[in-house]
Structure formats: structure tokens, C-alpha cells
Amino acid sequence: MVKRSLRMSVGARAVRALTARRSAAGLYPAYSESTSFLGPEPAGFEAAHIHVREKRKLSGRLREFFVYSPALGRTVGVRVLLPGIPQEHAVPLFLFHGGGDDFRSWTDLGRAELHTRGSRFLVVMPDAGAAVYSRHEKAPGDVEDWPEFHIRELPMLIGDLYSTCPELRVAAGLSMGGYGAMKYAAWRPDLYAAAAAFSSPLIPQAAPPLFQILAMRAGAPADSLFGSFKDGDARWEANSPYDLAENLRGLDIWLSAGSGTPDDAENSDESADIMEAHLHNHGGRFAQRLSELGIKHAWAPRDTGMHNWFAWQRELKAWLAHAVQAGLDRSPSASPTRDPRPRFWTSVADGSPFTFISGLPVFEIYGWKVEISRRRPQIVTFGDVSPSGFTLNGAGTFRVTSPAMFMPGAEASITVRSPLGVNPYTTRADASGAISITGQMGAALHDPIVPGSRTKHFRTWGQAAVTEVIIRGQRKDSDRSATIESSRKPKALPKRGG
């Protein structure tokens, strides 16, 4: 449950006031050039894959691309800064902009070219539209899947264009861009080594008007992002870095925010910035949540600082100094004794168990793919995951596909233990060595028989029910069964939140 005082902290009035101030000051980059010079958008085969439509060299290090994205269904801009210090395989840093800005903002307004000249990062600054950093169904059949573009399509394209570390990437951003960086890292901690957020709303439930306004900026209804806001709604939780904070364990996490008062060097006539002050509150609560979970992080609250580029230039410079010192910009091959990747990456590859939280009906993590069919959104814990099995909570049916870790074609014994009973069966690994496991989780009761003001509509029962799956199969790296008789018992999941 989010306190009402905090929920309304970033309200419509603050957002509109910020927009008006920045527009009047000319702080938004002029969109003097659209993509119309490229002609009609690709169709047919060309529209089926991401590709570069135009490339420009703007300086010795700065490149500008216009790329077509199937996930977005249109062409968008991307700027790339070549590493200030070259190395054989560069670590890509995805640097995201905030609301009202675009792919040119970090270089035009944030002096990113100057501040990154002492790092080895390949800095990628993609467009993010209205900066929702979410899958946005603007209307029936009109979907912009920004996570698909930022997490899957663009890194693949960058890897084709430049020599990068395929197993390592870093994300950072200002305001909504920091929200995107932290959310993407929580969604795919197997892909990111670090995430940084400067002045960012990391608790969407604490700022519904902000996300509603961004949806409208994209030309869509206010509730088109995560549905109408209700405390505890799994759609909002599934897109909340705060609710998914447990997934950030082992990553290098950096948070910063100003107090809302001007810096002495800023020469600002404004006495206070309400929006920045409340985002400072967001950062403090997020840092507290990480501390409660025992997750190491850096929280840099500032005594001064407003929601503007003066502050974000300072924060980018400070975080880059930390990133370089931590070796985040060094590829593992260049410095094998200073590997910036989370330590558990190697242990997971060796078969050590891990736990992951998601509210998506389909998700991938460490080579596992989970597909859940359910009538209502729910937060699912994919727990104690190893070659010997896993647990899932909630209701519905599931299909889980393992990494290619078993002997191809070998028989495997599967046991599914759910509140509905025990279901043992056998299956075989496919030609790659992956095993597909299906089953039914807990039963669910969704809607009251008699609707009325006293009933709670659309409540899903069985959310805490735990289903356990035991796998007995021959691993590729072993001549014996990968599993022994499990002594694990289904148990209640710990309460989330805090």
C-alpha cells in the first residue's frame, strides 16, 4: 500500500509547471528535423527486422543513426559515442533520456561527449518517445514496445555495428530514463551489470499522474499504460522497480537526486523545485527498500539540485567516475581479474539456484523461458531455480523451457506438485538439450457471483499457492543424473513489499 501523501507527490500540476518552465527556457531540443526525409516507412520483409536507414558522422566520436524498429513499427533516432579510451570489446552503456527530451538531449544538453571521454564505454543514446519505457498499447492494434526495442533489438544491432561485449551491458538515465534503466535491469538482471538513476520516479504507484500524463503525451488515453491505478494492482507492480527490487541483487546500483533547491553556481531565480524534492523522496524510499533486502547500492542525496540539466550533468560526471573506478567500463577479456559482472552469473551457469520475480505473462531469465496463462495479472516468484527444478507461485497453467543444459534426446523425469495434486510424467530433451515442462498451478477464483459495492471485483485467490517442479535428467556436463530425490517441501512465500 502506497501512502496517499507520497502517491500524489508527483502530480499533474508539478509536471505541467516543469514542462512550462523548461519550454520557456528553451531546454527542450528543437525537433527541427523529422524522419520524413527518409521517405515512407519500410514494409514487407524490410519491416520484419531492425536496420539502419541513415547514418551520419557528427564529430570524431559522435555518430547519429536513424533505425527502423519492428517493435515500434517506425523509424527512430539513436546517437552513439565511441569510447573515449578504445578497447577491443567495448562495454555498451545505454544512456536514456527523460520525458520531453529525445535521443539528442544527452549530447546537446548534457555534455555527454565531454564527460565520457575518460571512459571505455560505447555510449548508446536511443530515442524513447514520450519516455514511458514500457509496452504501450496506444489503441487496438497500435502498440509501441519500447522494452523490446531497448532490451533486445537495439543491443543486437549495436553488436552488429561495433565490437562490444555480448555478455555485458550497463544502463543509466535521468528522470524517466532512470526509471527505464532500473526497470530494465530488474526485468533482466542477467543482461545488465549496473544501473543508475538520476532524479527518477522509481515507485510508479507513488506517481500515477506522471505516468498518465506521459501516456497522453504519446497520444493515448491516460490509463493506457498500466490500466487504471489501484493499490496492489499487479500491472503497476510488474512495472515498478521498487516492487522488483529483489531482482537487483548483485548488480552495481546507483541512485541520486537533488533536494529541490538551486545550487549556488546555478544562478537560478527559482526558490524551489517541488518535483525534484519529491523524487528525492522516491530515491530515499527505494534506497531504504534495497537496504532492507540487504542489496548493496550507492544512494547520493544532494543538499541542493533541481530537476534540470545543470544537476544531471553533475550526476552523470559523478556516476561515471564511480563506474570507471569500479571497472564497469572494462570488458572481462581486457581485465579478467576485475570482472564487473555480478558474481552469481558464474554460479548460475554452474547450476546454483536463483530466484526471480516478474509480473509478465512471458519472461526469460538466465536462459530459462517461463510462459504463464492466467485470467488476471499476478506477480510470480520463479524460485529456487536450478537444473533439479524450481517453484512457482500463483494460479493458472505454465510452460517452462530450460536452457540447453541436458543431454539431447535423453529422457527426463518430471514431478509437478501443486495444491491440485501431484503429477509425475516423463519427457525428453530436444535436439539442443532443452526440456519443456508444463503443468497447472493453484486454482483461482476471480469474480464474485453477485456483483455489488461490497464485493471486491477481479480479485485473484490462490496467489500464495506454491507449485514445485522436480527434474531428474542427465546434464551435458555429467554422466549421472543431475538430480537426486528432492527433500524440498512447498512452503509459503515471504511477503513482498516494505
N, C-alpha and C positions, 0 to 999 in steps of 0.2 A: 504494500500500500504506500503510495507516494503522498507526502503531506501536501495539502492544498496550497499552503503558502509557497512551497517550492514549485509545485506544479505550474502555477501561473507566473513564476518568476520571469520567464522569457515570454512575454505576452505580445499581442499584436501591436500594442502601442509602442513598445520598445523597438520592435523590428521595423515598424514604419518610420519611427523617428531616426533610426540608424540609416535606413535607406535614403531618407530625405537629406540627411546631413552629408552622407558620402556622395550622393549625386550632385548636390550643390557645390561641393568642394572639388568635383571633377575626379573623384577617386575611383570611379569605375572606368575600365579601359573602353575606349570608344570602339564599337563594333563596326568600323568603317568598311570592313571587307567581309562579305559573306562567302558562302561556298558556291554561289551562283555561277562564278566564272568557270567552274568545273563542268558545267552542263548538267544534264539530268542524272539522277541517282542511278547506280548500276542496277541491272535487272537480270533475271535468269541465273546462269551459272556464276557470273561475276558477283552476284549478291549473296552467294552462299558461303563466302569466306572473307575474312578481313584482309584488306590490302591497301597499299599506299596509292593515292590518286595524284598527289602533288608533293614535292619535296623542295625545300629552299634552304640555302646556307645564309644565315643572318650574321654570323661572326665566326671567329676562329673556333669557338666551342659550341655555339648555339645553332641548332637545326630546327626547322619547322616542317611538320608533316600535316597533310590532310588525308585522313584514312577513312575508308568505308567500313562500318561495323554491322554485321548481320544482327547482332544482339540489339542494336539501336535502330536498325533499318534506315540509317542515314550516314552522311559524312560528317566527321567532327575533326577538330584540330588537336594536335599534340606537339608540344615542344620538347626537345631533348638537349641537355647539356652534356657534352663529352667530359670524361673525367679530367679534373684538374691535374691529377697525377696518374698517368696511364699505368695500367697493369694488364696482364694477358687476358684475364677474365674479370670484367668489371661487375661489381655488385649493383644491381639496379635499385635506385631509390625512387619510389613513386611519390611525388610531391603533389598533394591535392589542394585545389583552391576552395574558397568559401562561396557562400551564396552571393549572387550578383557579380561575381568575377568569372574569369574563363581561363583557358589554357595559357594565356599570355601574361596573366597577372603576376605570377611569381618572378618573372624576369623583368616585366615593365615597371612593377611597383615594389616588389620585394627584394630586389637586388640579388637574386639567387645566383646569377652568374659570378658576381663578386664573392659572395660568401662561400661558394662551393669550390673555389679554385684551389683550396688546400686539401681537398678530399679526393678519394679514388672512386667515388660514386659515379655511376652513369645516371644522371638525374632525368627522370621522365615526368613531364607535367601534362597530363591529359585533360581534356575538357570533361566537365561533369554536368553540363546543362544547368538546371536550376539548383544543383548541388544537393539532391536528395540521397544520393549514394545508396539506392535501393531499386528493387524491381518495381517499376511504376506502370501500372495499367491505367493509363490516362482515360481510356474509353474502351469499350468492347472491341478487341482486335487491334488496338493501338497500345503496344507495350514497349517501353524502353527499359531494357535490362542492364542497368549500369554495373552491378556486380559482375555479371558475365563479361562485360567489356573490360572492366578494370582488372579482374582477377584471372580470367582465362585468355580472352582474345588478345589483349594488348601485350601481356608478357610474352606470349608466343610470337607475336610479330616482332617485338623488340629483340627477342632471342635470334630471330632470323636475320635482323639487320645488323646486330652488333654481337661482339664476343662477350657474353655475360655468363654469370654463374647460374645454371639452370635450377640448382637446388637451394638458392638463397636470394631473398629479396627483403627490402625494408620499405615501410610506409610512414609518411608523415603528412600533416596538413594543418591548416588554420581554420578555426571556426567549424563549419560543416565539413570541411576537408579533414579535420582532425577526427570528427565523428566517423567519417568514412574509413580513415586509416585504422582506427581502433576496432571498428566493427569488422572490417575485412580480416584483421589479424585474429579476432575472436572466432570468426567463421572458419578460417583456415590457418590455424597455428602451425600446421605442417609446412606451410609455404613461406611464412614470414619469420625473420629473426628478431625484428624490432618494430615498434610502433610508437609514434609521437603525436601528441595532440596539443595545439596551441589555442587557448580560448575556445574550447569546444563544448557543445551540448552533448554530454555522454550519457544522459538519462532522458531519453525521448519522452517518457511518461511525465517528466517534470516540465516539459515544454511543448504540449500539444499545439498551441497556436503557431509556434515557429514552424513545425513540420506541415501544418495545414496551409500556412502562407506560402511555403516553398512549393507545395503541390499546386497551388493556384498560380504561382509564377510560371510553372511548367505548362499552364493552360489546361489544368484538370480540376475536378471537384476537390474541395478541401479534404474530404475523408478518403481520397483515392489511394493514399499510400498504405496505411495500415488499418483502414476502417475507422469507424467512429471510436473515439477514445473511451475506454473503461479501464479502471484499475484492475490489473491482473489479466488483461486480455493478452493471450499468447502471441498474437500477431505483433503487438508492440514489444513484448518481451523478446521475441525472436530477432528483433532489430535493435536491441538495446545492449550496448557494450557493458553497461552496469550489470544486467542480468546474466550476461555470458562471461563475466569476468574470470570465472574459474578456468576458462579455456586459455587464458593468457599466461598461465604458469610456465616459467622457464624462458619467456621472451623478455627482451630489453624494453621496458615500458617507461615513457617519459611524458609527464603532464605539466602544463604551465598555464597560468592565467594572471592577468593584472587585477588590481583592486578596483579599477574604475575611475581612479583619479589621475590627472595628467602627470606625465614626467616633467621634471624641471626643464629638461632640454627640448621639450616638445613645443613650447610656446603656444599652448592651446588656450583659447578663451573659454573653453567649456569647463565647468566646475566638477562634473561627474558623468560617468557613463554607466547608466543603470544596467544595460545588457552585459557589459563586461563584469560588473560586480556580481551579477547572478551566475554567470558562467564560472566565476571564481568559486562560487558555492558548489556548482556541479563538480568541478575538479576536486574540491576538498572531499566531497562525499564519495567520489569514485576512488580517490586515494585511500580513504578510510575503508572502503569495501575491499580493496586489494590487501590492505594491512590485515584485516580480519581473516582473509583467506590465506595469509602467510605468503603472499606473492610479492617478490622484490620489485620495487619500482622507484622512480625518481619523481617527486612532486615539487615543483618550483613555483610556489605562490609569490607574487610580486607585491610590494607595498604600493607601487604605482603602476600605471599602464592602462590604456584604453583599448577599445575594440577597433584598432586601426593598424595601418601598415608600419607606422613607427615602431609599435610594440612587436609586430610579427617579424620584422627584420631582426630585432634584438633576439627574439626567441629562436629563430632559425639559426642564427650565429651561435647562440649558446648551446643548442642541441647538437649542432654539427661538431662543435668542439668535443662534446661528450661522446658522440658516435665515433669520431676518429680515434679518441683515446681508448675507447672500448674495442677498437678493431672491427667495427661493424662494416667499414668500407673495404676491408681486405677479404679477398677470396680465400677460401680454405686452402686451395692449392698453393697460394702465394705465401701463406703463413700457417702451416699445419699445426704448429704449437699454439696458435692463437685463433682457434676456430670459433667464430662468433655465433655459430648455430646453437640452439638450445641443446643442453646436454642429453636430454631424454630422446632426441632424434635417433641417436645411435642405439640406445637401449630399446626403443620401439622396434627398430629394424631387426634387432636381435630376438624379438619376441616378448619383451617385457610389457606388462599390461598398462593400459592408459584408459582415461575416462574423458568423454567429450559430451557437451551439452548443445542441443540445437532445437530450434522451433520450426525448421524447414521440413517439408514432407520428403524431400530428397536431399541428401548431403553426402559428401565424400571427405574422408579424413585418413591420412596415413595409408592410402591405398585401399581402404575399405569403402564400399558404397552401400548406403542404407536408404531404402525406399519404404515409406510408411503410408498406408492407406487408412485415412480416418475421416470422420464426418466433420469434426471441429478441429481448429488449430490446437496444438498442445506442445508443451516443452518436453522434450525427450532426453533422457540421460542414457547415452550409449556407454555402458560401464564395464570395467574390468576386461577390456578388450585384449585378447591375445590369441595365438593360434589354437589354444584349448577351448575358446568360447567367449561369451560376452553376456551382458544383461541389457535389457531394455525396459523402460517403464512406460505405462500408459495403456491405451486401448487401441484396437484396430488390428490390421494384419501387416506383416512386414516381409520384405525380401532383403537379405543382406548378402552381398558378394564380397568374398575375402580377397586380399591381394594374391598374386600368383606365387604362393608360398608352399603349395603341396605338390606331390608327385603327379604329373599329368596322367589322367586316366585312372588314378588309384581310387579305390573305394574308401569312403569316409562314413563313419557312424555319427549320426546327429540325434541329440535328445533335446526336445523343447519342453521346458517345464514352465507352465503358466498357471494363473488362477483357474483356468478352464480345464486343467489336467496335464498329463504327461504324454508326449507324442514322440516315440522313437522311430527313426527311419534311416535308411542308407541312401547315399548319393555318390556321385563320382566327380572328381576334379576335371575341369575342362582341359583342353589341349595346352593352355598356358599354365595350368596349375591352380586356378582359382576355383573356389567352391561357392555355389549359390545355395542359400539356406532360406526357407520360407516357413512361416508359422503364424499363429494367431496369438495376440496379446490378450490383455484383460478385456472383459465385456464392458460396454458403455451404455449409459442411459443419457440421452441428450436433451430431450424436450419434455416438458410437462404435458400430461394428457389433457388437462384443463388449463388453458392459458388464463392469466389474470395478473393483477398488480402484485399479488402476494407470492407469485411463483418467480423463480429465477430462470429466465429463458436461456436456452443454449448452454446450460451447464453440463460439462462432461464429467461423469462419475468414473472412477477407476483410474484416475491419473496416477495414483501412487502404487498401483499394482505392478509388480516386478515379474518379468519373464526372463528365465535363464536358459541359455543355449550352451550345450556341451558338444565339443567337436573332438572326435577321435580320428585322426588321419595322419598319413605319413608325410612328414616335411621333406622338402627338397634337400635340406642340409642334414638329414638324419636318416639312418637306416632302420629306425624304430618308430613306433607310434609317437606322434607329437603330444599326446595327451595320456594322462593316467586317470583313474577314476576320480572324479571331482568330489570334494567334500564340501563345496560351497553350498550354502542354503539361501534361497531367496529371502531377502530382508528388505525392510522399509528403507526408502531412500532418505538421506538427510534433507532437512528443509532448506530451500534456497532463499535468497534474499538477505536482508540485513539492514 
